[in-house]
Amino acid sequence: MGNEPMFAKVCGLTTEEQIDWAVELGYSAIGVVGTPKSKRYREPDRARELAAYARGRIRSFVVAFDRGEIEEVVDDFDVVQLYHWTALPNLAYCSANRPDPAQPYEYYFYDASTGSGVFAEFPDWLDTVPGKVVLAGGLNADNVAGVIEAHRPYGVDVSSSVEIAPGVKSFDAMRDFIAAVRG
């Protein structure tokens, strides 16, 4: 990785102001939730507006369980993050299981919490997964440095630990998290 800062994504953004904060604080990417099952869900028209606002300023991910949930906005985002593997050139495959080598992806997100924000230890096999491995699930400003040191991932993803309420981010918590990531 050289001197390139660690990839850090903040997920579940719901407003333009939160995107501004992510850019200002130096995050690598933002995530907009496209699954109606989530408290952070953004309807397709709103998701499209947020993607347009982020374009050219920060990488945007649309997050869902499967492609059907986000079909109408799939082309509006830089990366499509799904829990069910789908053949896409810009796929961020999210799972708690070791990915099948026959299933290509741009990023592999390990998330045993499936978006619940509950922290669990990360398995040793993660260190052998090829490509851009991003760790997610219950990370916060207090535990992220230790997780990075132990696993040396390509990046990390945060959502609920930088919130005051679901979908309501805290600038201070976002700042503290990125500071812990960057050491």
Salt bridges, closest charged atoms under 4 A:
GLU16 OE1 - ARG46 NH2 2.78
ASP20 OD1 - ARG57 NH2 2.90
ASP45 OD1 - ARG48 NH1 3.02
GLU49 OE1 - ARG46 NH1 2.93
ASP66 OD2 - HIS84 ND1 3.97
GLU69 OE2 - LYS37 NZ 3.10
GLU71 OE1 - ARG67 NE 2.90
GLU72 OE1 - ARG48 NH2 3.90
ASP76 OD2 - ARG48 NE 3.15
GLU106 OE2 - ARG59 NH1 2.96
ASP127 OD1 - HIS151 ND1 3.16
ASP157 OD2 - LYS9 NZ 3.01
GLU163 OE1 - ARG40 NH2 2.64
GLU163 OE2 - LYS169 NZ 2.61
ASP172 OD1 - ARG175 NH1 3.10
ASP176 OD1 - ARG175 NH2 3.40
